[in-house]
Amino acid sequence: MAFKMNDLSVLAYANGFTLWHYRTADPGATVAGAGYFTAAADLVRTGDMMLTAADGGSTGTIYHVGANTGTEVTVAAI
């Protein structure tokens, strides 16, 4: 499967920081893969955090947006 913009939502925003939530049926390894969130490059910023619920909600991970070049978003689990 692939990233779906409609499944990404803002939980909180303050001082240029956004806390996101993303729920997907995709496996956690797919979500953690390179470029998974690239379609959201115009929304997410370096330093943002994402609470994700993968595998249909059975796997939860918090990601830090480490880089956003405008064409690729890089995240790392924390």
PDB file with one MODEL, atoms N, CA, C and O in Angstrom:
MODEL        1
ATOM      1  N   MET A   1       0.840  -1.176   0.000  1.00  0.00           N
ATOM      2  CA  MET A   1       0.000   0.000   0.000  1.00  0.00           C
ATOM      3  C   MET A   1       0.885   1.240   0.000  1.00  0.00           C
ATOM      4  O   MET A   1       2.112   1.148  -0.054  1.00  0.00           O
ATOM      5  N   ALA A   2       0.247   2.384   0.061  1.00  0.00           N
ATOM      6  CA  ALA A   2       0.995   3.638   0.006  1.00  0.00           C
ATOM      7  C   ALA A   2       0.397   4.649   0.977  1.00  0.00           C
ATOM      8  O   ALA A   2      -0.722   4.491   1.466  1.00  0.00           O
ATOM      9  N   PHE A   3       1.171   5.677   1.236  1.00  0.00           N
ATOM     10  CA  PHE A   3       0.728   6.771   2.093  1.00  0.00           C
ATOM     11  C   PHE A   3      -0.572   7.373   1.557  1.00  0.00           C
ATOM     12  O   PHE A   3      -0.719   7.580   0.352  1.00  0.00           O
ATOM     13  N   LYS A   4      -1.508   7.652   2.459  1.00  0.00           N
ATOM     14  CA  LYS A   4      -2.769   8.299   2.094  1.00  0.00           C
ATOM     15  C   LYS A   4      -2.883   9.605   2.872  1.00  0.00           C
ATOM     16  O   LYS A   4      -2.939   9.603   4.102  1.00  0.00           O
ATOM     17  N   MET A   5      -2.917  10.709   2.151  1.00  0.00           N
ATOM     18  CA  MET A   5      -2.958  12.032   2.777  1.00  0.00           C
ATOM     19  C   MET A   5      -4.152  12.184   3.716  1.00  0.00           C
ATOM     20  O   MET A   5      -4.040  12.844   4.749  1.00  0.00           O
ATOM     21  N   ASN A   6      -5.289  11.586   3.373  1.00  0.00           N
ATOM     22  CA  ASN A   6      -6.485  11.720   4.203  1.00  0.00           C
ATOM     23  C   ASN A   6      -6.355  11.057   5.568  1.00  0.00           C
ATOM     24  O   ASN A   6      -7.156  11.327   6.462  1.00  0.00           O
ATOM     25  N   ASP A   7      -5.358  10.194   5.741  1.00  0.00           N
ATOM     26  CA  ASP A   7      -5.154   9.523   7.021  1.00  0.00           C
ATOM     27  C   ASP A   7      -4.168  10.253   7.932  1.00  0.00           C
ATOM     28  O   ASP A   7      -3.878   9.790   9.035  1.00  0.00           O
ATOM     29  N   LEU A   8      -3.659  11.385   7.475  1.00  0.00           N
ATOM     30  CA  LEU A   8      -2.741  12.211   8.259  1.00  0.00           C
ATOM     31  C   LEU A   8      -3.518  13.381   8.843  1.00  0.00           C
ATOM     32  O   LEU A   8      -4.190  14.109   8.113  1.00  0.00           O
ATOM     33  N   SER A   9      -3.429  13.564  10.152  1.00  0.00           N
ATOM     34  CA  SER A   9      -4.153  14.668  10.780  1.00  0.00           C
ATOM     35  C   SER A   9      -3.293  15.337  11.849  1.00  0.00           C
ATOM     36  O   SER A   9      -2.393  14.727  12.427  1.00  0.00           O
ATOM     37  N   VAL A  10      -3.598  16.601  12.091  1.00  0.00           N
ATOM     38  CA  VAL A  10      -2.888  17.385  13.102  1.00  0.00           C
ATOM     39  C   VAL A  10      -3.515  17.137  14.471  1.00  0.00           C
ATOM     40  O   VAL A  10      -4.730  17.247  14.637  1.00  0.00           O
ATOM     41  N   LEU A  11      -2.683  16.805  15.438  1.00  0.00           N
ATOM     42  CA  LEU A  11      -3.136  16.674  16.821  1.00  0.00           C
ATOM     43  C   LEU A  11      -2.915  17.964  17.595  1.00  0.00           C
ATOM     44  O   LEU A  11      -3.750  18.366  18.405  1.00  0.00           O
ATOM     45  N   ALA A  12      -1.768  18.614  17.335  1.00  0.00           N
ATOM     46  CA  ALA A  12      -1.443  19.856  18.043  1.00  0.00           C
ATOM     47  C   ALA A  12      -0.455  20.658  17.209  1.00  0.00           C
ATOM     48  O   ALA A  12       0.346  20.106  16.454  1.00  0.00           O
ATOM     49  N   TYR A  13      -0.535  21.975  17.367  1.00  0.00           N
ATOM     50  CA  TYR A  13       0.381  22.875  16.678  1.00  0.00           C
ATOM     51  C   TYR A  13       0.725  24.019  17.620  1.00  0.00           C
ATOM     52  O   TYR A  13      -0.162  24.619  18.226  1.00  0.00           O
ATOM     53  N   ALA A  14       2.014  24.321  17.742  1.00  0.00           N
ATOM     54  CA  ALA A  14       2.451  25.445  18.566  1.00  0.00           C
ATOM     55  C   ALA A  14       3.870  25.841  18.182  1.00  0.00           C
ATOM     56  O   ALA A  14       4.731  24.981  17.998  1.00  0.00           O
ATOM     57  N   ASN A  15       4.111  27.129  18.063  1.00  0.00           N
ATOM     58  CA  ASN A  15       5.457  27.667  17.841  1.00  0.00           C
ATOM     59  C   ASN A  15       6.203  27.008  16.678  1.00  0.00           C
ATOM     60  O   ASN A  15       7.402  26.750  16.779  1.00  0.00           O
ATOM     61  N   GLY A  16       5.506  26.738  15.585  1.00  0.00           N
ATOM     62  CA  GLY A  16       6.139  26.145  14.417  1.00  0.00           C
ATOM     63  C   GLY A  16       6.352  24.646  14.499  1.00  0.00           C
ATOM     64  O   GLY A  16       6.996  24.069  13.622  1.00  0.00           O
ATOM     65  N   PHE A  17       5.828  24.003  15.528  1.00  0.00           N
ATOM     66  CA  PHE A  17       5.937  22.549  15.710  1.00  0.00           C
ATOM     67  C   PHE A  17       4.559  21.945  15.534  1.00  0.00           C
ATOM     68  O   PHE A  17       3.569  22.481  16.032  1.00  0.00           O
ATOM     69  N   THR A  18       4.494  20.816  14.817  1.00  0.00           N
ATOM     70  CA  THR A  18       3.224  20.109  14.650  1.00  0.00           C
ATOM     71  C   THR A  18       3.366  18.673  15.116  1.00  0.00           C
ATOM     72  O   THR A  18       4.335  17.991  14.785  1.00  0.00           O
ATOM     73  N   LEU A  19       2.392  18.226  15.886  1.00  0.00           N
ATOM     74  CA  LEU A  19       2.283  16.835  16.294  1.00  0.00           C
ATOM     75  C   LEU A  19       1.205  16.214  15.411  1.00  0.00           C
ATOM     76  O   LEU A  19       0.053  16.647  15.426  1.00  0.00           O
ATOM     77  N   TRP A  20       1.586  15.206  14.650  1.00  0.00           N
ATOM     78  CA  TRP A  20       0.703  14.568  13.679  1.00  0.00           C
ATOM     79  C   TRP A  20       0.242  13.202  14.163  1.00  0.00           C
ATOM     80  O   TRP A  20       0.889  12.584  15.008  1.00  0.00           O
ATOM     81  N   HIS A  21      -0.883  12.733  13.622  1.00  0.00           N
ATOM     82  CA  HIS A  21      -1.331  11.358  13.809  1.00  0.00           C
ATOM     83  C   HIS A  21      -1.553  10.749  12.437  1.00  0.00           C
ATOM     84  O   HIS A  21      -2.120  11.382  11.547  1.00  0.00           O
ATOM     85  N   TYR A  22      -1.098   9.509  12.273  1.00  0.00           N
ATOM     86  CA  TYR A  22      -1.294   8.801  11.005  1.00  0.00           C
ATOM     87  C   TYR A  22      -1.663   7.360  11.304  1.00  0.00           C
ATOM     88  O   TYR A  22      -0.954   6.673  12.039  1.00  0.00           O
ATOM     89  N   ARG A  23      -2.772   6.897  10.736  1.00  0.00           N
ATOM     90  CA  ARG A  23      -3.234   5.523  10.916  1.00  0.00           C
ATOM     91  C   ARG A  23      -3.292   4.848   9.555  1.00  0.00           C
ATOM     92  O   ARG A  23      -3.775   5.430   8.583  1.00  0.00           O
ATOM     93  N   THR A  24      -2.795   3.609   9.490  1.00  0.00           N
ATOM     94  CA  THR A  24      -2.740   2.895   8.219  1.00  0.00           C
ATOM     95  C   THR A  24      -2.797   1.383   8.428  1.00  0.00           C
ATOM     96  O   THR A  24      -2.465   0.875   9.498  1.00  0.00           O
ATOM     97  N   ALA A  25      -3.218   0.691   7.400  1.00  0.00           N
ATOM     98  CA  ALA A  25      -3.177  -0.774   7.406  1.00  0.00           C
ATOM     99  C   ALA A  25      -1.807  -1.276   6.973  1.00  0.00           C
ATOM    100  O   ALA A  25      -1.515  -2.466   7.093  1.00  0.00           O
ATOM    101  N   ASP A  26      -0.959  -0.372   6.468  1.00  0.00           N
ATOM    102  CA  ASP A  26       0.388  -0.752   6.034  1.00  0.00           C
ATOM    103  C   ASP A  26       1.191  -1.310   7.204  1.00  0.00           C
ATOM    104  O   ASP A  26       0.991  -0.895   8.346  1.00  0.00           O
ATOM    105  N   PRO A  27       2.093  -2.242   6.933  1.00  0.00           N
ATOM    106  CA  PRO A  27       2.975  -2.753   7.986  1.00  0.00           C
ATOM    107  C   PRO A  27       3.896  -1.653   8.511  1.00  0.00           C
ATOM    108  O   PRO A  27       4.246  -0.729   7.777  1.00  0.00           O
ATOM    109  N   GLY A  28       4.280  -1.751   9.757  1.00  0.00           N
ATOM    110  CA  GLY A  28       5.167  -0.764  10.362  1.00  0.00           C
ATOM    111  C   GLY A  28       6.467  -0.591   9.599  1.00  0.00           C
ATOM    112  O   GLY A  28       6.982   0.523   9.504  1.00  0.00           O
ATOM    113  N   ALA A  29       7.007  -1.674   9.052  1.00  0.00           N
ATOM    114  CA  ALA A  29       8.267  -1.596   8.299  1.00  0.00           C
ATOM    115  C   ALA A  29       8.098  -0.746   7.043  1.00  0.00           C
ATOM    116  O   ALA A  29       9.033  -0.059   6.632  1.00  0.00           O
ATOM    117  N   THR A  30       6.925  -0.784   6.434  1.00  0.00           N
ATOM    118  CA  THR A  30       6.656   0.029   5.250  1.00  0.00           C
ATOM    119  C   THR A  30       6.590   1.503   5.629  1.00  0.00           C
ATOM    120  O   THR A  30       7.154   2.350   4.937  1.00  0.00           O
ATOM    121  N   VAL A  31       5.907   1.806   6.720  1.00  0.00           N
ATOM    122  CA  VAL A  31       5.778   3.186   7.192  1.00  0.00           C
ATOM    123  C   VAL A  31       7.148   3.764   7.542  1.00  0.00           C
ATOM    124  O   VAL A  31       7.404   4.941   7.287  1.00  0.00           O
ATOM    125  N   ALA A  32       8.011   2.967   8.110  1.00  0.00           N
ATOM    126  CA  ALA A  32       9.353   3.410   8.498  1.00  0.00           C
ATOM    127  C   ALA A  32      10.296   3.531   7.307  1.00  0.00           C
ATOM    128  O   ALA A  32      11.393   4.073   7.442  1.00  0.00           O
ATOM    129  N   GLY A  33       9.887   3.039   6.154  1.00  0.00           N
ATOM    130  CA  GLY A  33      10.753   3.027   4.986  1.00  0.00           C
ATOM    131  C   GLY A  33      11.039   4.409   4.420  1.00  0.00           C
ATOM    132  O   GLY A  33      10.302   5.366   4.661  1.00  0.00           O
ATOM    133  N   ALA A  34      12.110   4.489   3.675  1.00  0.00           N
ATOM    134  CA  ALA A  34      12.539   5.751   3.069  1.00  0.00           C
ATOM    135  C   ALA A  34      11.462   6.313   2.161  1.00  0.00           C
ATOM    136  O   ALA A  34      10.919   5.611   1.307  1.00  0.00           O
ATOM    137  N   GLY A  35      11.164   7.571   2.356  1.00  0.00           N
ATOM    138  CA  GLY A  35      10.248   8.281   1.473  1.00  0.00           C
ATOM    139  C   GLY A  35       8.771   8.010   1.667  1.00  0.00           C
ATOM    140  O   GLY A  35       7.963   8.499   0.877  1.00  0.00           O
ATOM    141  N   TYR A  36       8.376   7.249   2.685  1.00  0.00           N
ATOM    142  CA  TYR A  36       6.962   6.921   2.867  1.00  0.00           C
ATOM    143  C   TYR A  36       6.106   8.180   2.998  1.00  0.00           C
ATOM    144  O   TYR A  36       5.015   8.238   2.430  1.00  0.00           O
ATOM    145  N   PHE A  37       6.573   9.179   3.725  1.00  0.00           N
ATOM    146  CA  PHE A  37       5.792  10.395   3.969  1.00  0.00           C
ATOM    147  C   PHE A  37       6.085  11.523   2.972  1.00  0.00           C
ATOM    148  O   PHE A  37       5.677  12.662   3.197  1.00  0.00           O
ATOM    149  N   THR A  38       6.775  11.226   1.893  1.00  0.00           N
ATOM    150  CA  THR A  38       7.174  12.254   0.936  1.00  0.00           C
ATOM    151  C   THR A  38       5.992  12.999   0.325  1.00  0.00           C
ATOM    152  O   THR A  38       6.116  14.182   0.010  1.00  0.00           O
ATOM    153  N   ALA A  39       4.871  12.347   0.152  1.00  0.00           N
ATOM    154  CA  ALA A  39       3.691  13.024  -0.411  1.00  0.00           C
ATOM    155  C   ALA A  39       3.206  14.161   0.484  1.00  0.00           C
ATOM    156  O   ALA A  39       2.456  15.028   0.035  1.00  0.00           O
ATOM    157  N   ALA A  40       3.632  14.163   1.755  1.00  0.00           N
ATOM    158  CA  ALA A  40       3.242  15.212   2.696  1.00  0.00           C
ATOM    159  C   ALA A  40       4.351  16.247   2.874  1.00  0.00           C
ATOM    160  O   ALA A  40       4.333  17.008   3.842  1.00  0.00           O
ATOM    161  N   ALA A  41       5.309  16.286   1.959  1.00  0.00           N
ATOM    162  CA  ALA A  41       6.465  17.186   2.092  1.00  0.00           C
ATOM    163  C   ALA A  41       6.061  18.651   2.190  1.00  0.00           C
ATOM    164  O   ALA A  41       6.772  19.446   2.804  1.00  0.00           O
ATOM    165  N   ASP A  42       4.933  19.018   1.596  1.00  0.00           N
ATOM    166  CA  ASP A  42       4.499  20.414   1.662  1.00  0.00           C
ATOM    167  C   ASP A  42       3.828  20.756   2.995  1.00  0.00           C
ATOM    168  O   ASP A  42       3.526  21.922   3.249  1.00  0.00           O
ATOM    169  N   LEU A  43       3.592  19.755   3.847  1.00  0.00           N
ATOM    170  CA  LEU A  43       2.928  19.979   5.141  1.00  0.00           C
ATOM    171  C   LEU A  43       3.858  19.814   6.332  1.00  0.00           C
ATOM    172  O   LEU A  43       3.866  20.652   7.234  1.00  0.00           O
ATOM    173  N   VAL A  44       4.636  18.747   6.344  1.00  0.00           N
ATOM    174  CA  VAL A  44       5.465  18.454   7.514  1.00  0.00           C
ATOM    175  C   VAL A  44       6.779  19.207   7.451  1.00  0.00           C
ATOM    176  O   VAL A  44       7.291  19.514   6.374  1.00  0.00           O
ATOM    177  N   ARG A  45       7.319  19.500   8.636  1.00  0.00           N
ATOM    178  CA  ARG A  45       8.585  20.225   8.732  1.00  0.00           C
ATOM    179  C   ARG A  45       9.572  19.425   9.567  1.00  0.00           C
ATOM    180  O   ARG A  45       9.193  18.600  10.398  1.00  0.00           O
ATOM    181  N   THR A  46      10.829  19.690   9.326  1.00  0.00           N
ATOM    182  CA  THR A  46      11.874  19.099  10.142  1.00  0.00           C
ATOM    183  C   THR A  46      11.604  19.465  11.600  1.00  0.00           C
ATOM    184  O   THR A  46      11.352  20.626  11.922  1.00  0.00           O
ATOM    185  N   GLY A  47      11.659  18.476  12.465  1.00  0.00           N
ATOM    186  CA  GLY A  47      11.393  18.686  13.887  1.00  0.00           C
ATOM    187  C   GLY A  47       9.994  18.278  14.312  1.00  0.00           C
ATOM    188  O   GLY A  47       9.744  18.087  15.502  1.00  0.00           O
ATOM    189  N   ASP A  48       9.074  18.142  13.358  1.00  0.00           N
ATOM    190  CA  ASP A  48       7.728  17.662  13.691  1.00  0.00           C
ATOM    191  C   ASP A  48       7.807  16.225  14.196  1.00  0.00           C
ATOM    192  O   ASP A  48       8.803  15.533  13.982  1.00  0.00           O
ATOM    193  N   MET A  49       6.741  15.786  14.871  1.00  0.00           N
ATOM    194  CA  MET A  49       6.644  14.411  15.347  1.00  0.00           C
ATOM    195  C   MET A  49       5.351  13.800  14.835  1.00  0.00           C
ATOM    196  O   MET A  49       4.347  14.488  14.650  1.00  0.00           O
ATOM    197  N   MET A  50       5.398  12.481  14.609  1.00  0.00           N
ATOM    198  CA  MET A  50       4.232  11.758  14.120  1.00  0.00           C
ATOM    199  C   MET A  50       3.956  10.566  15.014  1.00  0.00           C
ATOM    200  O   MET A  50       4.825   9.724  15.239  1.00  0.00           O
ATOM    201  N   LEU A  51       2.732  10.505  15.521  1.00  0.00           N
ATOM    202  CA  LEU A  51       2.273   9.313  16.221  1.00  0.00           C
ATOM    203  C   LEU A  51       1.623   8.448  15.154  1.00  0.00           C
ATOM    204  O   LEU A  51       0.668   8.879  14.509  1.00  0.00           O
ATOM    205  N   THR A  52       2.119   7.250  14.962  1.00  0.00           N
ATOM    206  CA  THR A  52       1.566   6.405  13.919  1.00  0.00           C
ATOM    207  C   THR A  52       0.953   5.140  14.507  1.00  0.00           C
ATOM    208  O   THR A  52       1.437   4.587  15.495  1.00  0.00           O
ATOM    209  N   ALA A  53      -0.110   4.707  13.877  1.00  0.00           N
ATOM    210  CA  ALA A  53      -0.757   3.439  14.199  1.00  0.00           C
ATOM    211  C   ALA A  53      -0.755   2.628  12.906  1.00  0.00           C
ATOM    212  O   ALA A  53      -1.587   2.846  12.025  1.00  0.00           O
ATOM    213  N   ALA A  54       0.183   1.696  12.803  1.00  0.00           N
ATOM    214  CA  ALA A  54       0.329   0.880  11.599  1.00  0.00           C
ATOM    215  C   ALA A  54      -0.316  -0.484  11.818  1.00  0.00           C
ATOM    216  O   ALA A  54      -0.847  -0.773  12.890  1.00  0.00           O
ATOM    217  N   ASP A  55      -0.259  -1.304  10.795  1.00  0.00           N
ATOM    218  CA  ASP A  55      -0.839  -2.657  10.862  1.00  0.00           C
ATOM    219  C   ASP A  55      -2.297  -2.604  11.305  1.00  0.00           C
ATOM    220  O   ASP A  55      -2.741  -3.437  12.094  1.00  0.00           O
ATOM    221  N   GLY A  56      -3.041  -1.620  10.795  1.00  0.00           N
ATOM    222  CA  GLY A  56      -4.447  -1.474  11.171  1.00  0.00           C
ATOM    223  C   GLY A  56      -4.645  -1.004  12.591  1.00  0.00           C
ATOM    224  O   GLY A  56      -5.730  -1.158  13.150  1.00  0.00           O
ATOM    225  N   GLY A  57      -3.609  -0.430  13.185  1.00  0.00           N
ATOM    226  CA  GLY A  57      -3.711   0.105  14.540  1.00  0.00           C
ATOM    227  C   GLY A  57      -3.062  -0.766  15.596  1.00  0.00           C
ATOM    228  O   GLY A  57      -3.041  -0.395  16.770  1.00  0.00           O
ATOM    229  N   SER A  58      -2.527  -1.927  15.205  1.00  0.00           N
ATOM    230  CA  SER A  58      -1.947  -2.825  16.206  1.00  0.00           C
ATOM    231  C   SER A  58      -0.491  -2.509  16.546  1.00  0.00           C
ATOM    232  O   SER A  58       0.044  -3.051  17.514  1.00  0.00           O
ATOM    233  N   THR A  59       0.156  -1.644  15.768  1.00  0.00           N
ATOM    234  CA  THR A  59       1.545  -1.264  16.019  1.00  0.00           C
ATOM    235  C   THR A  59       1.644   0.245  16.119  1.00  0.00           C
ATOM    236  O   THR A  59       1.281   0.949  15.177  1.00  0.00           O
ATOM    237  N   GLY A  60       2.124   0.751  17.232  1.00  0.00           N
ATOM    238  CA  GLY A  60       2.266   2.195  17.406  1.00  0.00           C
ATOM    239  C   GLY A  60       3.721   2.602  17.497  1.00  0.00           C
ATOM    240  O   GLY A  60       4.522   1.958  18.175  1.00  0.00           O
ATOM    241  N   THR A  61       4.053   3.683  16.805  1.00  0.00           N
ATOM    242  CA  THR A  61       5.425   4.199  16.812  1.00  0.00           C
ATOM    243  C   THR A  61       5.380   5.718  16.779  1.00  0.00           C
ATOM    244  O   THR A  61       4.491   6.302  16.159  1.00  0.00           O
ATOM    245  N   ILE A  62       6.329   6.355  17.439  1.00  0.00           N
ATOM    246  CA  ILE A  62       6.493   7.799  17.357  1.00  0.00           C
ATOM    247  C   ILE A  62       7.699   8.079  16.475  1.00  0.00           C
ATOM    248  O   ILE A  62       8.784   7.542  16.697  1.00  0.00           O
ATOM    249  N   TYR A  63       7.498   8.924  15.472  1.00  0.00           N
ATOM    250  CA  TYR A  63       8.570   9.283  14.550  1.00  0.00           C
ATOM    251  C   TYR A  63       8.913  10.756  14.685  1.00  0.00           C
ATOM    252  O   TYR A  63       8.057  11.592  14.973  1.00  0.00           O
ATOM    253  N   HIS A  64      10.174  11.048  14.473  1.00  0.00           N
ATOM    254  CA  HIS A  64      10.677  12.418  14.421  1.00  0.00           C
ATOM    255  C   HIS A  64      11.004  12.700  12.962  1.00  0.00           C
ATOM    256  O   HIS A  64      11.661  11.889  12.309  1.00  0.00           O
ATOM    257  N   VAL A  65      10.551  13.848  12.438  1.00  0.00           N
ATOM    258  CA  VAL A  65      10.889  14.229  11.071  1.00  0.00           C
ATOM    259  C   VAL A  65      12.295  14.816  11.108  1.00  0.00           C
ATOM    260  O   VAL A  65      12.505  15.933  11.583  1.00  0.00           O
ATOM    261  N   GLY A  66      13.240  14.055  10.605  1.00  0.00           N
ATOM    262  CA  GLY A  66      14.631  14.456  10.658  1.00  0.00           C
ATOM    263  C   GLY A  66      15.045  15.367   9.526  1.00  0.00           C
ATOM    264  O   GLY A  66      15.969  16.168   9.670  1.00  0.00           O
ATOM    265  N   ALA A  67      14.357  15.246   8.386  1.00  0.00           N
ATOM    266  CA  ALA A  67      14.696  16.075   7.231  1.00  0.00           C
ATOM    267  C   ALA A  67      13.504  16.162   6.291  1.00  0.00           C
ATOM    268  O   ALA A  67      12.705  15.232   6.176  1.00  0.00           O
ATOM    269  N   ASN A  68      13.409  17.298   5.629  1.00  0.00           N
ATOM    270  CA  ASN A  68      12.410  17.505   4.586  1.00  0.00           C
ATOM    271  C   ASN A  68      13.064  18.395   3.539  1.00  0.00           C
ATOM    272  O   ASN A  68      13.249  19.593   3.751  1.00  0.00           O
ATOM    273  N   THR A  69      13.409  17.796   2.413  1.00  0.00           N
ATOM    274  CA  THR A  69      14.078  18.538   1.346  1.00  0.00           C
ATOM    275  C   THR A  69      13.081  19.226   0.418  1.00  0.00           C
ATOM    276  O   THR A  69      13.476  19.946  -0.500  1.00  0.00           O
ATOM    277  N   GLY A  70      11.806  19.007   0.655  1.00  0.00           N
ATOM    278  CA  GLY A  70      10.779  19.505  -0.244  1.00  0.00           C
ATOM    279  C   GLY A  70      10.368  18.461  -1.258  1.00  0.00           C
ATOM    280  O   GLY A  70       9.286  18.536  -1.842  1.00  0.00           O
ATOM    281  N   THR A  71      11.236  17.491  -1.462  1.00  0.00           N
ATOM    282  CA  THR A  71      10.922  16.382  -2.359  1.00  0.00           C
ATOM    283  C   THR A  71      11.029  15.032  -1.665  1.00  0.00           C
ATOM    284  O   THR A  71      10.599  14.016  -2.211  1.00  0.00           O
ATOM    285  N   GLU A  72      11.604  15.015  -0.457  1.00  0.00           N
ATOM    286  CA  GLU A  72      11.685  13.778   0.316  1.00  0.00           C
ATOM    287  C   GLU A  72      11.654  14.086   1.799  1.00  0.00           C
ATOM    288  O   GLU A  72      12.331  14.991   2.287  1.00  0.00           O
ATOM    289  N   VAL A  73      10.837  13.294   2.509  1.00  0.00           N
ATOM    290  CA  VAL A  73      10.718  13.421   3.960  1.00  0.00           C
ATOM    291  C   VAL A  73      11.386  12.209   4.597  1.00  0.00           C
ATOM    292  O   VAL A  73      11.116  11.071   4.212  1.00  0.00           O
ATOM    293  N   THR A  74      12.255  12.454   5.571  1.00  0.00           N
ATOM    294  CA  THR A  74      12.940  11.390   6.280  1.00  0.00           C
ATOM    295  C   THR A  74      12.481  11.391   7.732  1.00  0.00           C
ATOM    296  O   THR A  74      12.514  12.422   8.404  1.00  0.00           O
ATOM    297  N   VAL A  75      12.049  10.212   8.212  1.00  0.00           N
ATOM    298  CA  VAL A  75      11.626  10.083   9.595  1.00  0.00           C
ATOM    299  C   VAL A  75      12.457   9.013  10.281  1.00  0.00           C
ATOM    300  O   VAL A  75      13.016   8.133   9.626  1.00  0.00           O
ATOM    301  N   ALA A  76      12.536   9.093  11.603  1.00  0.00           N
ATOM    302  CA  ALA A  76      13.232   8.091  12.403  1.00  0.00           C
ATOM    303  C   ALA A  76      12.405   7.825  13.655  1.00  0.00           C
ATOM    304  O   ALA A  76      11.884   8.751  14.276  1.00  0.00           O
ATOM    305  N   ALA A  77      12.293   6.564  14.012  1.00  0.00           N
ATOM    306  CA  ALA A  77      11.570   6.202  15.236  1.00  0.00           C
ATOM    307  C   ALA A  77      12.324   6.714  16.449  1.00  0.00           C
ATOM    308  O   ALA A  77      13.554   6.712  16.479  1.00  0.00           O
ATOM    309  N   ILE A  78      11.568   7.154  17.454  1.00  0.00           N
ATOM    310  CA  ILE A  78      12.202   7.593  18.703  1.00  0.00           C
ATOM    311  C   ILE A  78      11.653   6.779  19.861  1.00  0.00           C
ATOM    312  O   ILE A  78      12.054   6.987  21.007  1.00  0.00           O
TER     313      ILE A  78
ENDMDL
END
